[in-house]
Amino acid sequence: MNQEITINDFSPHLFWDVDKDLFDLNKYQSFFIQRVLEYGKMKDWKLIKELYGMETIKNVALNARSLDAVTLSFVSALFKIDKTEFRCYKHRL
């Protein structure tokens, strides 16, 4: 994980509800990745790819309890995994 990237490098609208001084990018990586996937801009997407790597992003997306339909379609196509394999899809049924 790249330690030079901080929460302050991301779009301010993503984390308006957290205390940025206390936020731990390692401890809350699932929350962080999911928030960027659903609401982030392209700049934010590039930062999480650099920060966590594609394998971690894929695992978080697969195990997320909820993803909106657009994000689910995006990660499904990106990782070439059928939507039915995602936890959020199974919960939706």
SVG drawing of the C-alpha trace seen along z (x, -y; Angstrom):
<svg xmlns="http://www.w3.org/2000/svg" viewBox="-35 -19 40 35">
<polyline fill="none" stroke="black" stroke-width="0.4" points="0.0,0.0 1.3,-3.4 1.7,-5.5 2.1,-8.8 -1.6,-9.0 -3.8,-10.4 -7.6,-10.9 -7.0,-14.6 -6.0,-13.6 -9.5,-12.4 -12.6,-14.5 -13.9,-16.3 -17.6,-15.2 -16.6,-11.5 -15.8,-11.8 -17.7,-14.8 -19.1,-12.6 -15.8,-11.3 -13.1,-12.9 -10.2,-13.0 -7.6,-13.3 -8.7,-10.0 -9.5,-8.0 -7.3,-5.0 -7.0,-4.0 -5.9,-0.4 -8.5,0.2 -11.5,-1.0 -10.3,0.0 -13.6,1.7 -15.7,-1.4 -13.2,-3.6 -13.1,-1.5 -16.9,-1.2 -17.4,-4.9 -15.0,-5.7 -16.5,-3.1 -20.0,-4.5 -19.4,-8.2 -15.9,-8.9 -14.6,-10.7 -12.0,-9.3 -9.2,-10.9 -10.4,-9.1 -10.6,-5.8 -7.0,-6.2 -5.9,-6.9 -7.6,-3.7 -6.0,-1.6 -2.6,-3.0 -3.3,-2.7 -4.8,0.7 -4.4,2.5 -7.0,4.2 -7.1,7.5 -8.1,5.8 -10.7,3.6 -12.1,6.8 -12.4,8.6 -14.1,5.6 -16.6,5.3 -17.3,9.0 -18.0,8.9 -19.8,5.6 -23.3,5.9 -24.6,3.2 -23.6,1.5 -25.8,-0.6 -26.8,0.9 -24.4,-1.2 -21.4,-0.4 -22.3,3.3 -22.4,3.3 -19.1,1.4 -17.2,3.8 -18.8,6.8 -17.6,5.8 -14.2,4.5 -13.4,7.8 -15.3,10.0 -17.3,11.6 -21.0,12.3 -23.2,10.1 -24.7,13.1 -21.3,13.8 -21.4,10.5 -22.7,10.6 -24.8,7.5 -26.6,9.1 -27.4,12.2 -28.8,10.0 -30.9,8.0 -32.8,11.2"/>
</svg>
